[in-house]
Amino acid sequence: MSTFVSVGNATQPFHRLIDAVVSLRDNLPTPITIQHGYTPIYPVEGVTFVKRIDMDMFENQLMAAKLVITHAGAGTVIHSIRKGKVPVVMARLFDLGEHIDDHQLEFASALEGDGRIVSAHSKNDLLEAANRALLLQNSPEKLDSLESQLATHIGKLLDVLSGE
């Protein structure tokens, strides 16, 4: 039982997500591993920080994690869902200097409407989002239909992107 957190590879720091996880570390499944990318870090008891991870380590972390908390990067979210997780997603926001635009917010909103993810917007709602994600993740109905739902949603996103 562990928590895996990923902020992705964007060059903008993502303090909001890392600070929220660190502030709630006593209430999350342990051990906690945070892939922090370009976000400067500080030593925190009970938390392992890694700047970057290769795909094998990333997939191993996803498989081993009881809870996945991540930015709203499409690759990270899709890999999480394919591994049977209902990730807690905190979108990087343009107005906070966390990304170049708000595409992550749009992506997270689309997926949350289908119950594939649970969004968190700040540390104030992160713990509730984590608990809700764990309940959804362990729902037998959710696990049975996850693959077909993901394929349908990706198809819709590809249609939108191609202008159809």
Secondary structure, 3 states (H helix, E strand, C coil): CCEEEECCCCCCCCHHHHHHHHHCHHHCCCCEEEECCCCCCCCCCCEEEECCCCHHHHHHHHHHCCEEEECCCHHHHHHHHHCCCCCEECCCCHHHCCCCCCHHHHHHHHHHHCCCCEECCCHHHHHHHHHHHHHHHCCHHHHHHHHHHHHHHHHHHHHHHHCC
